Amino acid sequence: MKKFTLILIFSILITNCSQDNIANDSERNWCIGKAQRADNLLLFMKSDNNEALRTEYFDIISEIGTAEIIYRNDYDSNPPGLLKVKEELLSNDEEALRFCKIWTDISADNE
């Protein structure tokens, strides 16, 4: 009985504790969506020089740039760039999830 209680407590702790520096599923999905949106905006801008598209694209790039600075400061290494972050998030790469967490934390759009 004592062994069962210890196992139960341990499993509750493991399932309820999360790493605050790693993006959760919702944040991961948001980052993947934003990275895909940036890709789409870049394609649209090749055929349409619309100011609103450019503004939205550069807002995303600005957020990513800020997140990269914070990531380098916190982890003393380079984060995955925009070109790789979506693929790495899809494979649940830990560095990409850390970067995504920073990105979502600084983004005013993520609600």
Gaussian input, Z-matrix of N, CA and C with variables (Angstrom, degrees):
# hf/3-21g

backbone

0 1
 N
 C     1     B1
 C     2     B2     1     A1
 N     3     B3     2     A2     1     D1
 C     4     B4     3     A3     2     D2
 C     5     B5     4     A4     3     D3
 N     6     B6     5     A5     4     D4
 C     7     B7     6     A6     5     D5
 C     8     B8     7     A7     6     D6
 N     9     B9     8     A8     7     D7
 C    10    B10     9     A9     8     D8
 C    11    B11    10    A10     9     D9
 N    12    B12    11    A11    10    D10
 C    13    B13    12    A12    11    D11
 C    14    B14    13    A13    12    D12
 N    15    B15    14    A14    13    D13
 C    16    B16    15    A15    14    D14
 C    17    B17    16    A16    15    D15
 N    18    B18    17    A17    16    D16
 C    19    B19    18    A18    17    D17
 C    20    B20    19    A19    18    D18
 N    21    B21    20    A20    19    D19
 C    22    B22    21    A21    20    D20
 C    23    B23    22    A22    21    D21
 N    24    B24    23    A23    22    D22
 C    25    B25    24    A24    23    D23
 C    26    B26    25    A25    24    D24
 N    27    B27    26    A26    25    D25
 C    28    B28    27    A27    26    D26
 C    29    B29    28    A28    27    D27
 N    30    B30    29    A29    28    D28
 C    31    B31    30    A30    29    D29
 C    32    B32    31    A31    30    D30
 N    33    B33    32    A32    31    D31
 C    34    B34    33    A33    32    D32
 C    35    B35    34    A34    33    D33
 N    36    B36    35    A35    34    D34
 C    37    B37    36    A36    35    D35
 C    38    B38    37    A37    36    D36
 N    39    B39    38    A38    37    D37
 C    40    B40    39    A39    38    D38
 C    41    B41    40    A40    39    D39
 N    42    B42    41    A41    40    D40
 C    43    B43    42    A42    41    D41
 C    44    B44    43    A43    42    D42
 N    45    B45    44    A44    43    D43
 C    46    B46    45    A45    44    D44
 C    47    B47    46    A46    45    D45
 N    48    B48    47    A47    46    D46
 C    49    B49    48    A48    47    D47
 C    50    B50    49    A49    48    D48
 N    51    B51    50    A50    49    D49
 C    52    B52    51    A51    50    D50
 C    53    B53    52    A52    51    D51
 N    54    B54    53    A53    52    D52
 C    55    B55    54    A54    53    D53
 C    56    B56    55    A55    54    D54
 N    57    B57    56    A56    55    D55
 C    58    B58    57    A57    56    D56
 C    59    B59    58    A58    57    D57
 N    60    B60    59    A59    58    D58
 C    61    B61    60    A60    59    D59
 C    62    B62    61    A61    60    D60
 N    63    B63    62    A62    61    D61
 C    64    B64    63    A63    62    D62
 C    65    B65    64    A64    63    D63
 N    66    B66    65    A65    64    D64
 C    67    B67    66    A66    65    D65
 C    68    B68    67    A67    66    D66
 N    69    B69    68    A68    67    D67
 C    70    B70    69    A69    68    D68
 C    71    B71    70    A70    69    D69
 N    72    B72    71    A71    70    D70
 C    73    B73    72    A72    71    D71
 C    74    B74    73    A73    72    D72
 N    75    B75    74    A74    73    D73
 C    76    B76    75    A75    74    D74
 C    77    B77    76    A76    75    D75
 N    78    B78    77    A77    76    D76
 C    79    B79    78    A78    77    D77
 C    80    B80    79    A79    78    D78
 N    81    B81    80    A80    79    D79
 C    82    B82    81    A81    80    D80
 C    83    B83    82    A82    81    D81
 N    84    B84    83    A83    82    D82
 C    85    B85    84    A84    83    D83
 C    86    B86    85    A85    84    D84
 N    87    B87    86    A86    85    D85
 C    88    B88    87    A87    86    D86
 C    89    B89    88    A88    87    D87
 N    90    B90    89    A89    88    D88
 C    91    B91    90    A90    89    D89
 C    92    B92    91    A91    90    D90
 N    93    B93    92    A92    91    D91
 C    94    B94    93    A93    92    D92
 C    95    B95    94    A94    93    D93
 N    96    B96    95    A95    94    D94
 C    97    B97    96    A96    95    D95
 C    98    B98    97    A97    96    D96
 N    99    B99    98    A98    97    D97
 C   100   B100    99    A99    98    D98
 C   101   B101   100   A100    99    D99
 N   102   B102   101   A101   100   D100
 C   103   B103   102   A102   101   D101
 C   104   B104   103   A103   102   D102
 N   105   B105   104   A104   103   D103
 C   106   B106   105   A105   104   D104
 C   107   B107   106   A106   105   D105
 N   108   B108   107   A107   106   D106
 C   109   B109   108   A108   107   D107
 C   110   B110   109   A109   108   D108
 N   111   B111   110   A110   109   D109
 C   112   B112   111   A111   110   D110
 C   113   B113   112   A112   111   D111
 N   114   B114   113   A113   112   D112
 C   115   B115   114   A114   113   D113
 C   116   B116   115   A115   114   D114
 N   117   B117   116   A116   115   D115
 C   118   B118   117   A117   116   D116
 C   119   B119   118   A118   117   D117
 N   120   B120   119   A119   118   D118
 C   121   B121   120   A120   119   D119
 C   122   B122   121   A121   120   D120
 N   123   B123   122   A122   121   D121
 C   124   B124   123   A123   122   D122
 C   125   B125   124   A124   123   D123
 N   126   B126   125   A125   124   D124
 C   127   B127   126   A126   125   D125
 C   128   B128   127   A127   126   D126
 N   129   B129   128   A128   127   D127
 C   130   B130   129   A129   128   D128
 C   131   B131   130   A130   129   D129
 N   132   B132   131   A131   130   D130
 C   133   B133   132   A132   131   D131
 C   134   B134   133   A133   132   D132
 N   135   B135   134   A134   133   D133
 C   136   B136   135   A135   134   D134
 C   137   B137   136   A136   135   D135
 N   138   B138   137   A137   136   D136
 C   139   B139   138   A138   137   D137
 C   140   B140   139   A139   138   D138
 N   141   B141   140   A140   139   D139
 C   142   B142   141   A141   140   D140
 C   143   B143   142   A142   141   D141
 N   144   B144   143   A143   142   D142
 C   145   B145   144   A144   143   D143
 C   146   B146   145   A145   144   D144
 N   147   B147   146   A146   145   D145
 C   148   B148   147   A147   146   D146
 C   149   B149   148   A148   147   D147
 N   150   B150   149   A149   148   D148
 C   151   B151   150   A150   149   D149
 C   152   B152   151   A151   150   D150
 N   153   B153   152   A152   151   D151
 C   154   B154   153   A153   152   D152
 C   155   B155   154   A154   153   D153
 N   156   B156   155   A155   154   D154
 C   157   B157   156   A156   155   D155
 C   158   B158   157   A157   156   D156
 N   159   B159   158   A158   157   D157
 C   160   B160   159   A159   158   D158
 C   161   B161   160   A160   159   D159
 N   162   B162   161   A161   160   D160
 C   163   B163   162   A162   161   D161
 C   164   B164   163   A163   162   D162
 N   165   B165   164   A164   163   D163
 C   166   B166   165   A165   164   D164
 C   167   B167   166   A166   165   D165
 N   168   B168   167   A167   166   D166
 C   169   B169   168   A168   167   D167
 C   170   B170   169   A169   168   D168
 N   171   B171   170   A170   169   D169
 C   172   B172   171   A171   170   D170
 C   173   B173   172   A172   171   D171
 N   174   B174   173   A173   172   D172
 C   175   B175   174   A174   173   D173
 C   176   B176   175   A175   174   D174
 N   177   B177   176   A176   175   D175
 C   178   B178   177   A177   176   D176
 C   179   B179   178   A178   177   D177
 N   180   B180   179   A179   178   D178
 C   181   B181   180   A180   179   D179
 C   182   B182   181   A181   180   D180
 N   183   B183   182   A182   181   D181
 C   184   B184   183   A183   182   D182
 C   185   B185   184   A184   183   D183
 N   186   B186   185   A185   184   D184
 C   187   B187   186   A186   185   D185
 C   188   B188   187   A187   186   D186
 N   189   B189   188   A188   187   D187
 C   190   B190   189   A189   188   D188
 C   191   B191   190   A190   189   D189
 N   192   B192   191   A191   190   D190
 C   193   B193   192   A192   191   D191
 C   194   B194   193   A193   192   D192
 N   195   B195   194   A194   193   D193
 C   196   B196   195   A195   194   D194
 C   197   B197   196   A196   195   D195
 N   198   B198   197   A197   196   D196
 C   199   B199   198   A198   197   D197
 C   200   B200   199   A199   198   D198
 N   201   B201   200   A200   199   D199
 C   202   B202   201   A201   200   D200
 C   203   B203   202   A202   201   D201
 N   204   B204   203   A203   202   D202
 C   205   B205   204   A204   203   D203
 C   206   B206   205   A205   204   D204
 N   207   B207   206   A206   205   D205
 C   208   B208   207   A207   206   D206
 C   209   B209   208   A208   207   D207
 N   210   B210   209   A209   208   D208
 C   211   B211   210   A210   209   D209
 C   212   B212   211   A211   210   D210
 N   213   B213   212   A212   211   D211
 C   214   B214   213   A213   212   D212
 C   215   B215   214   A214   213   D213
 N   216   B216   215   A215   214   D214
 C   217   B217   216   A216   215   D215
 C   218   B218   217   A217   216   D216
 N   219   B219   218   A218   217   D217
 C   220   B220   219   A219   218   D218
 C   221   B221   220   A220   219   D219
 N   222   B222   221   A221   220   D220
 C   223   B223   222   A222   221   D221
 C   224   B224   223   A223   222   D222
 N   225   B225   224   A224   223   D223
 C   226   B226   225   A225   224   D224
 C   227   B227   226   A226   225   D225
 N   228   B228   227   A227   226   D226
 C   229   B229   228   A228   227   D227
 C   230   B230   229   A229   228   D228
 N   231   B231   230   A230   229   D229
 C   232   B232   231   A231   230   D230
 C   233   B233   232   A232   231   D231
 N   234   B234   233   A233   232   D232
 C   235   B235   234   A234   233   D233
 C   236   B236   235   A235   234   D234
 N   237   B237   236   A236   235   D235
 C   238   B238   237   A237   236   D236
 C   239   B239   238   A238   237   D237
 N   240   B240   239   A239   238   D238
 C   241   B241   240   A240   239   D239
 C   242   B242   241   A241   240   D240
 N   243   B243   242   A242   241   D241
 C   244   B244   243   A243   242   D242
 C   245   B245   244   A244   243   D243
 N   246   B246   245   A245   244   D244
 C   247   B247   246   A246   245   D245
 C   248   B248   247   A247   246   D246
 N   249   B249   248   A248   247   D247
 C   250   B250   249   A249   248   D248
 C   251   B251   250   A250   249   D249
 N   252   B252   251   A251   250   D250
 C   253   B253   252   A252   251   D251
 C   254   B254   253   A253   252   D252
 N   255   B255   254   A254   253   D253
 C   256   B256   255   A255   254   D254
 C   257   B257   256   A256   255   D255
 N   258   B258   257   A257   256   D256
 C   259   B259   258   A258   257   D257
 C   260   B260   259   A259   258   D258
 N   261   B261   260   A260   259   D259
 C   262   B262   261   A261   260   D260
 C   263   B263   262   A262   261   D261
 N   264   B264   263   A263   262   D262
 C   265   B265   264   A264   263   D263
 C   266   B266   265   A265   264   D264
 N   267   B267   266   A266   265   D265
 C   268   B268   267   A267   266   D266
 C   269   B269   268   A268   267   D267
 N   270   B270   269   A269   268   D268
 C   271   B271   270   A270   269   D269
 C   272   B272   271   A271   270   D270
 N   273   B273   272   A272   271   D271
 C   274   B274   273   A273   272   D272
 C   275   B275   274   A274   273   D273
 N   276   B276   275   A275   274   D274
 C   277   B277   276   A276   275   D275
 C   278   B278   277   A277   276   D276
 N   279   B279   278   A278   277   D277
 C   280   B280   279   A279   278   D278
 C   281   B281   280   A280   279   D279
 N   282   B282   281   A281   280   D280
 C   283   B283   282   A282   281   D281
 C   284   B284   283   A283   282   D282
 N   285   B285   284   A284   283   D283
 C   286   B286   285   A285   284   D284
 C   287   B287   286   A286   285   D285
 N   288   B288   287   A287   286   D286
 C   289   B289   288   A288   287   D287
 C   290   B290   289   A289   288   D288
 N   291   B291   290   A290   289   D289
 C   292   B292   291   A291   290   D290
 C   293   B293   292   A292   291   D291
 N   294   B294   293   A293   292   D292
 C   295   B295   294   A294   293   D293
 C   296   B296   295   A295   294   D294
 N   297   B297   296   A296   295   D295
 C   298   B298   297   A297   296   D296
 C   299   B299   298   A298   297   D297
 N   300   B300   299   A299   298   D298
 C   301   B301   300   A300   299   D299
 C   302   B302   301   A301   300   D300
 N   303   B303   302   A302   301   D301
 C   304   B304   303   A303   302   D302
 C   305   B305   304   A304   303   D303
 N   306   B306   305   A305   304   D304
 C   307   B307   306   A306   305   D305
 C   308   B308   307   A307   306   D306
 N   309   B309   308   A308   307   D307
 C   310   B310   309   A309   308   D308
 C   311   B311   310   A310   309   D309
 N   312   B312   311   A311   310   D310
 C   313   B313   312   A312   311   D311
 C   314   B314   313   A313   312   D312
 N   315   B315   314   A314   313   D313
 C   316   B316   315   A315   314   D314
 C   317   B317   316   A316   315   D315
 N   318   B318   317   A317   316   D316
 C   319   B319   318   A318   317   D317
 C   320   B320   319   A319   318   D318
 N   321   B321   320   A320   319   D319
 C   322   B322   321   A321   320   D320
 C   323   B323   322   A322   321   D321
 N   324   B324   323   A323   322   D322
 C   325   B325   324   A324   323   D323
 C   326   B326   325   A325   324   D324
 N   327   B327   326   A326   325   D325
 C   328   B328   327   A327   326   D326
 C   329   B329   328   A328   327   D327
 N   330   B330   329   A329   328   D328
 C   331   B331   330   A330   329   D329
 C   332   B332   331   A331   330   D330

   B1=1.4480
   B2=1.5327
   B3=1.3291
   B4=1.4570
   B5=1.5275
   B6=1.3220
   B7=1.4595
   B8=1.5343
   B9=1.3282
   B10=1.4622
   B11=1.5282
   B12=1.2965
   B13=1.4663
   B14=1.5230
   B15=1.3254
   B16=1.4596
   B17=1.5269
   B18=1.3219
   B19=1.4579
   B20=1.5244
   B21=1.3124
   B22=1.4580
   B23=1.5304
   B24=1.3207
   B25=1.4647
   B26=1.5204
   B27=1.3162
   B28=1.4577
   B29=1.5285
   B30=1.3278
   B31=1.4683
   B32=1.5274
   B33=1.3099
   B34=1.4711
   B35=1.5201
   B36=1.3172
   B37=1.4632
   B38=1.5194
   B39=1.3004
   B40=1.4666
   B41=1.5233
   B42=1.3156
   B43=1.4647
   B44=1.5207
   B45=1.3263
   B46=1.4630
   B47=1.5166
   B48=1.3049
   B49=1.4580
   B50=1.5180
   B51=1.3109
   B52=1.4533
   B53=1.5121
   B54=1.3000
   B55=1.4513
   B56=1.5141
   B57=1.3274
   B58=1.4560
   B59=1.5166
   B60=1.3100
   B61=1.4582
   B62=1.5294
   B63=1.3252
   B64=1.4648
   B65=1.5334
   B66=1.3223
   B67=1.4582
   B68=1.5293
   B69=1.3277
   B70=1.4621
   B71=1.5340
   B72=1.3204
   B73=1.4701
   B74=1.5204
   B75=1.3102
   B76=1.4638
   B77=1.5256
   B78=1.3252
   B79=1.4677
   B80=1.5255
   B81=1.3109
   B82=1.4697
   B83=1.5234
   B84=1.3265
   B85=1.4610
   B86=1.5253
   B87=1.3394
   B88=1.4632
   B89=1.5334
   B90=1.3237
   B91=1.4704
   B92=1.5261
   B93=1.3188
   B94=1.4650
   B95=1.5288
   B96=1.3184
   B97=1.4602
   B98=1.5181
   B99=1.3398
   B100=1.4707
   B101=1.5211
   B102=1.3245
   B103=1.4608
   B104=1.5298
   B105=1.3302
   B106=1.4623
   B107=1.5307
   B108=1.3405
   B109=1.4648
   B110=1.5298
   B111=1.3297
   B112=1.4666
   B113=1.5253
   B114=1.3316
   B115=1.4738
   B116=1.5288
   B117=1.3278
   B118=1.4627
   B119=1.5241
   B120=1.3230
   B121=1.4602
   B122=1.5181
   B123=1.3213
   B124=1.4575
   B125=1.5380
   B126=1.3175
   B127=1.4690
   B128=1.5261
   B129=1.3383
   B130=1.4658
   B131=1.5218
   B132=1.3239
   B133=1.4627
   B134=1.5326
   B135=1.3142
   B136=1.4665
   B137=1.5248
   B138=1.3430
   B139=1.4634
   B140=1.5317
   B141=1.3293
   B142=1.4562
   B143=1.5290
   B144=1.3038
   B145=1.4634
   B146=1.5311
   B147=1.3129
   B148=1.4564
   B149=1.5330
   B150=1.3203
   B151=1.4749
   B152=1.5250
   B153=1.3335
   B154=1.4697
   B155=1.5307
   B156=1.3257
   B157=1.4666
   B158=1.5186
   B159=1.3274
   B160=1.4688
   B161=1.5209
   B162=1.3154
   B163=1.4681
   B164=1.5263
   B165=1.3321
   B166=1.4678
   B167=1.5277
   B168=1.3276
   B169=1.4641
   B170=1.5339
   B171=1.3229
   B172=1.4582
   B173=1.5271
   B174=1.3370
   B175=1.4615
   B176=1.5274
   B177=1.3275
   B178=1.4672
   B179=1.5267
   B180=1.3308
   B181=1.4655
   B182=1.5314
   B183=1.3150
   B184=1.4653
   B185=1.5271
   B186=1.3353
   B187=1.4701
   B188=1.5296
   B189=1.3301
   B190=1.4673
   B191=1.5238
   B192=1.3296
   B193=1.4627
   B194=1.5168
   B195=1.3211
   B196=1.4694
   B197=1.5257
   B198=1.3267
   B199=1.4686
   B200=1.5253
   B201=1.3367
   B202=1.4680
   B203=1.5251
   B204=1.3186
   B205=1.4717
   B206=1.5208
   B207=1.3321
   B208=1.4724
   B209=1.5282
   B210=1.3266
   B211=1.4609
   B212=1.5310
   B213=1.3354
   B214=1.4765
   B215=1.5257
   B216=1.3112
   B217=1.4593
   B218=1.5286
   B219=1.3228
   B220=1.4628
   B221=1.5252
   B222=1.3275
   B223=1.4647
   B224=1.5249
   B225=1.3165
   B226=1.4606
   B227=1.5295
   B228=1.3144
   B229=1.4617
   B230=1.5284
   B231=1.3105
   B232=1.4591
   B233=1.5242
   B234=1.3290
   B235=1.4626
   B236=1.5228
   B237=1.3258
   B238=1.4611
   B239=1.5254
   B240=1.2930
   B241=1.4556
   B242=1.5181
   B243=1.3102
   B244=1.4618
   B245=1.5247
   B246=1.3183
   B247=1.4615
   B248=1.5225
   B249=1.3305
   B250=1.4686
   B251=1.5181
   B252=1.3239
   B253=1.4619
   B254=1.5333
   B255=1.3099
   B256=1.4682
   B257=1.5172
   B258=1.3234
   B259=1.4645
   B260=1.5275
   B261=1.3308
   B262=1.4651
   B263=1.5280
   B264=1.3230
   B265=1.4620
   B266=1.5259
   B267=1.3192
   B268=1.4613
   B269=1.5289
   B270=1.3412
   B271=1.4638
   B272=1.5307
   B273=1.3404
   B274=1.4742
   B275=1.5220
   B276=1.3251
   B277=1.4544
   B278=1.5334
   B279=1.3250
   B280=1.4626
   B281=1.5327
   B282=1.3195
   B283=1.4639
   B284=1.5179
   B285=1.3132
   B286=1.4646
   B287=1.5249
   B288=1.3256
   B289=1.4704
   B290=1.5278
   B291=1.3318
   B292=1.4699
   B293=1.5244
   B294=1.3389
   B295=1.4541
   B296=1.5345
   B297=1.3082
   B298=1.4599
   B299=1.5306
   B300=1.3053
   B301=1.4686
   B302=1.5278
   B303=1.3103
   B304=1.4680
   B305=1.5222
   B306=1.3216
   B307=1.4634
   B308=1.5252
   B309=1.3232
   B310=1.4614
   B311=1.5238
   B312=1.3208
   B313=1.4603
   B314=1.5276
   B315=1.3303
   B316=1.4678
   B317=1.5211
   B318=1.3072
   B319=1.4538
   B320=1.5309
   B321=1.3078
   B322=1.4681
   B323=1.5268
   B324=1.3401
   B325=1.4649
   B326=1.5165
   B327=1.3161
   B328=1.4558
   B329=1.5120
   B330=1.3036
   B331=1.4797
   B332=1.5047
   A1=110.74
   A2=116.36
   A3=120.45
   A4=110.59
   A5=115.76
   A6=120.71
   A7=110.32
   A8=116.22
   A9=121.08
   A10=110.23
   A11=118.32
   A12=122.52
   A13=110.70
   A14=116.63
   A15=120.00
   A16=111.92
   A17=116.30
   A18=120.37
   A19=110.53
   A20=116.90
   A21=121.34
   A22=110.84
   A23=117.12
   A24=121.33
   A25=110.43
   A26=117.05
   A27=121.18
   A28=111.32
   A29=116.88
   A30=119.30
   A31=111.63
   A32=118.56
   A33=121.40
   A34=109.80
   A35=116.58
   A36=120.05
   A37=111.86
   A38=117.10
   A39=120.83
   A40=110.83
   A41=117.75
   A42=119.72
   A43=112.83
   A44=117.98
   A45=120.25
   A46=114.15
   A47=117.92
   A48=120.78
   A49=108.84
   A50=115.55
   A51=118.81
   A52=108.78
   A53=115.21
   A54=119.91
   A55=107.53
   A56=115.61
   A57=120.25
   A58=113.10
   A59=117.98
   A60=119.82
   A61=112.79
   A62=117.15
   A63=122.69
   A64=108.14
   A65=116.19
   A66=120.51
   A67=110.93
   A68=115.15
   A69=119.61
   A70=108.75
   A71=117.41
   A72=120.48
   A73=112.53
   A74=116.92
   A75=120.92
   A76=111.06
   A77=116.45
   A78=120.81
   A79=110.81
   A80=116.62
   A81=121.51
   A82=110.09
   A83=116.27
   A84=120.20
   A85=111.33
   A86=116.42
   A87=120.77
   A88=109.95
   A89=117.37
   A90=121.42
   A91=111.29
   A92=116.94
   A93=120.28
   A94=109.77
   A95=116.32
   A96=120.49
   A97=112.63
   A98=116.12
   A99=119.96
   A100=111.32
   A101=117.61
   A102=120.88
   A103=109.99
   A104=116.89
   A105=120.70
   A106=110.17
   A107=117.26
   A108=120.92
   A109=110.38
   A110=117.19
   A111=120.82
   A112=110.31
   A113=117.06
   A114=120.88
   A115=110.71
   A116=115.81
   A117=120.30
   A118=111.37
   A119=116.94
   A120=120.25
   A121=111.33
   A122=116.17
   A123=120.38
   A124=110.61
   A125=116.63
   A126=120.50
   A127=111.26
   A128=116.54
   A129=120.84
   A130=110.82
   A131=116.89
   A132=120.94
   A133=111.63
   A134=117.78
   A135=120.25
   A136=111.57
   A137=116.18
   A138=119.45
   A139=113.03
   A140=117.11
   A141=120.34
   A142=108.47
   A143=116.61
   A144=121.06
   A145=111.12
   A146=116.15
   A147=123.29
   A148=110.13
   A149=116.12
   A150=121.96
   A151=112.00
   A152=117.11
   A153=120.25
   A154=111.24
   A155=116.36
   A156=120.07
   A157=111.00
   A158=115.66
   A159=120.12
   A160=110.88
   A161=117.10
   A162=121.03
   A163=110.94
   A164=115.96
   A165=119.52
   A166=110.90
   A167=116.50
   A168=120.48
   A169=110.43
   A170=116.82
   A171=119.42
   A172=112.32
   A173=117.90
   A174=120.21
   A175=110.67
   A176=116.16
   A177=120.38
   A178=110.10
   A179=116.74
   A180=121.07
   A181=110.50
   A182=116.76
   A183=120.79
   A184=111.44
   A185=116.74
   A186=120.66
   A187=110.34
   A188=115.80
   A189=120.05
   A190=110.27
   A191=116.59
   A192=120.07
   A193=112.15
   A194=116.53
   A195=120.54
   A196=110.26
   A197=116.34
   A198=120.32
   A199=111.11
   A200=117.16
   A201=120.37
   A202=111.44
   A203=117.46
   A204=121.36
   A205=110.29
   A206=116.30
   A207=120.48
   A208=110.10
   A209=116.81
   A210=121.00
   A211=110.82
   A212=116.06
   A213=119.52
   A214=110.87
   A215=116.22
   A216=121.00
   A217=111.09
   A218=117.21
   A219=121.48
   A220=113.77
   A221=117.02
   A222=120.63
   A223=114.21
   A224=117.25
   A225=122.24
   A226=112.13
   A227=115.90
   A228=121.66
   A229=108.36
   A230=115.57
   A231=120.08
   A232=110.56
   A233=116.70
   A234=119.91
   A235=110.41
   A236=116.89
   A237=118.86
   A238=108.98
   A239=117.94
   A240=121.28
   A241=111.47
   A242=115.32
   A243=120.96
   A244=112.02
   A245=117.00
   A246=119.68
   A247=113.13
   A248=117.13
   A249=120.87
   A250=113.85
   A251=117.96
   A252=119.61
   A253=112.12
   A254=117.58
   A255=119.43
   A256=111.13
   A257=117.02
   A258=121.01
   A259=111.23
   A260=115.57
   A261=119.24
   A262=111.60
   A263=117.47
   A264=119.77
   A265=110.79
   A266=116.68
   A267=119.88
   A268=111.63
   A269=116.38
   A270=119.58
   A271=112.16
   A272=116.74
   A273=122.87
   A274=113.37
   A275=116.51
   A276=121.66
   A277=109.57
   A278=116.67
   A279=120.73
   A280=112.68
   A281=117.71
   A282=119.66
   A283=110.91
   A284=116.94
   A285=120.81
   A286=110.89
   A287=117.04
   A288=120.30
   A289=111.56
   A290=117.21
   A291=120.48
   A292=110.77
   A293=115.35
   A294=119.94
   A295=110.81
   A296=116.06
   A297=121.53
   A298=110.88
   A299=117.05
   A300=120.89
   A301=110.17
   A302=116.88
   A303=120.66
   A304=109.78
   A305=116.91
   A306=121.63
   A307=110.96
   A308=117.08
   A309=119.44
   A310=111.37
   A311=116.91
   A312=119.77
   A313=112.35
   A314=117.49
   A315=119.25
   A316=113.22
   A317=117.89
   A318=120.69
   A319=111.32
   A320=115.28
   A321=119.98
   A322=110.80
   A323=117.26
   A324=121.27
   A325=113.13
   A326=118.25
   A327=120.98
   A328=109.64
   A329=116.14
   A330=120.72
   A331=110.74
   D1=-42.18
   D2=179.54
   D3=-64.00
   D4=-40.30
   D5=179.33
   D6=-63.48
   D7=-42.69
   D8=178.91
   D9=-62.32
   D10=-42.01
   D11=179.96
   D12=-63.10
   D13=-43.87
   D14=178.16
   D15=-63.14
   D16=-42.17
   D17=178.29
   D18=-64.04
   D19=-41.52
   D20=179.64
   D21=-63.30
   D22=-46.77
   D23=179.12
   D24=-62.45
   D25=-44.06
   D26=179.82
   D27=-62.13
   D28=-43.71
   D29=-179.48
   D30=-68.78
   D31=-33.06
   D32=175.90
   D33=-65.99
   D34=-43.73
   D35=178.62
   D36=-62.27
   D37=-42.74
   D38=-179.17
   D39=-64.74
   D40=-43.30
   D41=-176.79
   D42=-75.42
   D43=-26.77
   D44=-177.86
   D45=-93.14
   D46=-16.22
   D47=178.85
   D48=-88.78
   D49=131.80
   D50=177.13
   D51=-124.77
   D52=159.39
   D53=177.42
   D54=-87.31
   D55=119.67
   D56=-176.76
   D57=-69.40
   D58=-18.24
   D59=-177.56
   D60=-96.01
   D61=7.16
   D62=-179.91
   D63=-116.72
   D64=135.02
   D65=179.18
   D66=-65.11
   D67=138.98
   D68=173.98
   D69=-82.90
   D70=-178.77
   D71=-176.28
   D72=-60.45
   D73=-41.09
   D74=-179.53
   D75=-64.68
   D76=-44.92
   D77=178.19
   D78=-65.38
   D79=-40.54
   D80=178.02
   D81=-59.62
   D82=-46.84
   D83=179.67
   D84=-62.94
   D85=-38.93
   D86=178.35
   D87=-62.11
   D88=-46.01
   D89=-179.95
   D90=-63.01
   D91=-42.34
   D92=177.93
   D93=-61.59
   D94=-43.35
   D95=178.66
   D96=-63.05
   D97=-42.10
   D98=178.95
   D99=-66.35
   D100=-41.14
   D101=178.53
   D102=-63.98
   D103=-41.29
   D104=177.38
   D105=-65.19
   D106=-39.92
   D107=178.13
   D108=-61.50
   D109=-41.70
   D110=178.15
   D111=-61.92
   D112=-42.09
   D113=176.92
   D114=-60.02
   D115=-45.69
   D116=-179.19
   D117=-65.12
   D118=-42.63
   D119=179.31
   D120=-60.80
   D121=-40.90
   D122=179.03
   D123=-61.08
   D124=-41.04
   D125=177.45
   D126=-65.56
   D127=-44.08
   D128=179.93
   D129=-62.56
   D130=-38.26
   D131=-176.43
   D132=-68.70
   D133=-21.47
   D134=177.42
   D135=-67.03
   D136=-30.51
   D137=-178.90
   D138=-108.96
   D139=-12.53
   D140=-177.46
   D141=-140.60
   D142=117.09
   D143=-177.86
   D144=-88.40
   D145=42.44
   D146=-177.88
   D147=-67.91
   D148=129.78
   D149=-178.18
   D150=-63.01
   D151=-37.99
   D152=-179.43
   D153=-64.54
   D154=-39.94
   D155=177.20
   D156=-63.75
   D157=-44.74
   D158=179.39
   D159=-62.21
   D160=-42.34
   D161=-179.68
   D162=-62.66
   D163=-45.81
   D164=179.53
   D165=-62.79
   D166=-43.21
   D167=179.91
   D168=-61.65
   D169=-47.65
   D170=-177.38
   D171=-70.74
   D172=-24.74
   D173=172.37
   D174=-65.39
   D175=-42.95
   D176=177.78
   D177=-64.22
   D178=-44.75
   D179=-179.82
   D180=-62.91
   D181=-38.31
   D182=178.32
   D183=-64.08
   D184=-43.64
   D185=177.08
   D186=-60.83
   D187=-43.62
   D188=-179.78
   D189=-63.27
   D190=-41.33
   D191=178.51
   D192=-60.92
   D193=-42.56
   D194=177.73
   D195=-64.80
   D196=-43.48
   D197=179.00
   D198=-62.72
   D199=-37.23
   D200=177.94
   D201=-63.88
   D202=-41.26
   D203=178.33
   D204=-61.50
   D205=-46.09
   D206=-179.81
   D207=-64.74
   D208=-43.14
   D209=179.87
   D210=-59.41
   D211=-47.50
   D212=179.78
   D213=-60.50
   D214=-39.97
   D215=179.64
   D216=-66.50
   D217=-43.26
   D218=-176.32
   D219=-75.81
   D220=-36.27
   D221=-171.73
   D222=-115.93
   D223=-2.13
   D224=178.44
   D225=52.59
   D226=39.05
   D227=175.73
   D228=-153.59
   D229=166.62
   D230=-179.50
   D231=-84.19
   D232=135.47
   D233=177.81
   D234=-78.93
   D235=166.97
   D236=173.56
   D237=-66.42
   D238=139.11
   D239=179.54
   D240=-79.43
   D241=175.23
   D242=-179.04
   D243=-57.06
   D244=-36.14
   D245=-178.34
   D246=-66.72
   D247=-28.80
   D248=-176.50
   D249=-105.55
   D250=-19.25
   D251=-169.35
   D252=-62.46
   D253=-38.45
   D254=-178.66
   D255=-63.33
   D256=-47.53
   D257=178.82
   D258=-60.85
   D259=-43.14
   D260=-178.06
   D261=-69.72
   D262=-33.80
   D263=175.52
   D264=-67.66
   D265=-38.19
   D266=178.59
   D267=-63.16
   D268=-27.80
   D269=177.42
   D270=-97.57
   D271=10.85
   D272=177.90
   D273=57.84
   D274=36.58
   D275=176.06
   D276=-62.63
   D277=131.36
   D278=-174.17
   D279=-63.70
   D280=-39.62
   D281=178.44
   D282=-64.08
   D283=-41.61
   D284=178.05
   D285=-64.64
   D286=-37.60
   D287=178.21
   D288=-67.75
   D289=-35.16
   D290=174.84
   D291=-66.14
   D292=-44.80
   D293=178.31
   D294=-61.57
   D295=-43.25
   D296=179.64
   D297=-61.08
   D298=-40.53
   D299=178.77
   D300=-60.16
   D301=-44.27
   D302=178.06
   D303=-63.37
   D304=-45.34
   D305=-178.80
   D306=-59.36
   D307=-45.73
   D308=-179.63
   D309=-68.68
   D310=-34.34
   D311=179.16
   D312=-64.54
   D313=-35.36
   D314=-177.57
   D315=-90.87
   D316=-10.78
   D317=-176.04
   D318=-83.14
   D319=127.37
   D320=176.85
   D321=-77.03
   D322=-16.43
   D323=-177.14
   D324=-81.65
   D325=-20.46
   D326=-175.13
   D327=-83.28
   D328=106.94
   D329=-179.58
   D330=-124.22

